[in-house]
Amino acid sequence: METKSSTLLDWVIFLISLVAMIALLKFATPWFWLALPFVTTYLAKALNAM
């Protein structure tokens, strides 16, 4: 049961960081790369690839 809630949390963090990355891409283009590690890490964790 712990992995199910952990995966759900990973998906939530991924989606929040994705929204932040899109916002940075729209409003502060040179800074969007700051969100990339969070997006890629939590996508990999949510897909159980890591």
Residue, then its C-alpha position, 0 to 999 in steps of 0.5 A: m500500500e505504501t508504494k501506491s501512495s508514494t506513486l500518487l505523491d510522485w505524480v502530484i509532484f511531477l504535475i506541479s513541477l510541470v506546471a511550474m516549468i511551463a510557467l517559467l518557459k512562458f514568463a522567464t524563458p532563460w530560467f525554465w531549466l531550473a524545473l527540468p530536474f524535478v520534472t524528469t526525476y519525478l516522472a521517472k519515479a512515478l513510472n517506477a523507472m527509478 
